[in-house]
Amino acid sequence: MAKPILLSVDDDSDVLRAIERDLRSQYGGEYRIIGSDSPEGALDLLKQLKMRNDSVALLLADQRMPRMDGVEFIQKAMGIFPSAKRALLTAYADTNAAISAINHASINYFFLKPWDPPTEHLYPQLDDLLDDWQASFRPTFQGIRLLGTRWSPRSY
């Protein structure tokens, strides 16, 4: 079975690299870490992942992005992967928007930028979100594969 995916979306390439680095260092063994620098590209990627029957555990999006903000992206992404956990990255000035998003758009959590050190401001909350996701996650049945020659008594 393929690893579930943690998807981060941020139009600022420095922030995107930082969040990918932090996610990979803590969760890279259990999850695939994917980043996108545009919400539109991330939605296209989610559609491709859905067609391949991949699982998405977390959607982490920046609130302030051009053309589509983080809440709008997460609302659209929920239509593709409704069971994925949802979180926003916000600046201190956007906390009211983040609180409103939690109340109206089913956002599970919001993180303030910068999240340094991640051991205090990022990982404990993500651990809780991912534990909740794991508790309700049911992987799709992939079937059973038998290896052997067609008419061999040991394979039959």
C-alpha positions, 0 to 999 in steps of 0.5 A, spaced: 500 500 500 502 506 498 503 511 503 498 516 505 499 524 503 500 530 506 499 536 501 502 543 503 500 549 499 503 556 499 505 561 494 511 563 497 516 558 495 521 559 501 515 558 506 513 552 502 520 549 502 520 550 510 514 546 511 516 541 506 522 540 510 519 540 517 514 535 515 519 530 511 523 530 517 518 528 522 513 524 518 517 522 512 517 515 514 510 514 514 507 519 509 509 522 502 510 529 503 507 533 497 508 541 496 504 545 491 506 553 490 498 554 487 492 552 489 489 551 482 495 546 481 494 543 488 486 541 486 489 538 479 494 534 483 488 532 488 484 530 482 490 525 479 491 522 486 483 521 487 484 517 480 489 513 482 486 511 489 491 514 493 489 517 500 490 524 503 491 525 510 492 532 511 491 538 507 495 544 509 494 551 506 496 558 507 490 563 508 493 568 503 494 566 496 493 570 490 486 568 486 484 563 491 485 563 499 486 557 503 479 557 506 476 557 498 482 551 496 480 547 502 473 547 501 474 545 494 479 540 496 474 537 501 469 535 495 475 531 492 478 528 499 472 529 504 476 525 510 482 529 509 484 533 515 484 540 514 489 546 517 491 553 515 497 557 515 496 564 517 500 570 519 498 573 526 494 579 523 489 573 519 487 570 526 480 572 526 479 569 518 482 563 521 477 562 527 471 564 522 474 558 517 474 553 523 467 555 525 464 556 517 469 551 513 470 545 517 477 547 518 480 542 523 486 547 526 490 553 524 498 554 525 501 561 526 507 563 521 512 562 523 511 555 527 518 555 530 520 551 533 516 545 530 517 541 536 512 546 540 508 549 535 507 544 529 508 537 531 504 536 537 498 539 533 499 535 527 500 528 531 493 529 534 490 531 527 494 525 524 492 520 529 484 522 528 485 521 521 488 514 522 483 512 527 477 513 521 482 511 515 480 505 511 484 503 506 481 501 499 481 493 498 487 492 493 485 485 492 489 479 493 495 477 488 498 470 487 504 468 485 506 462 481 505 458 475 498 457 472 497 450 473 501 448 479 498 445 484 502 449 489 499 455 486 492 453 485 
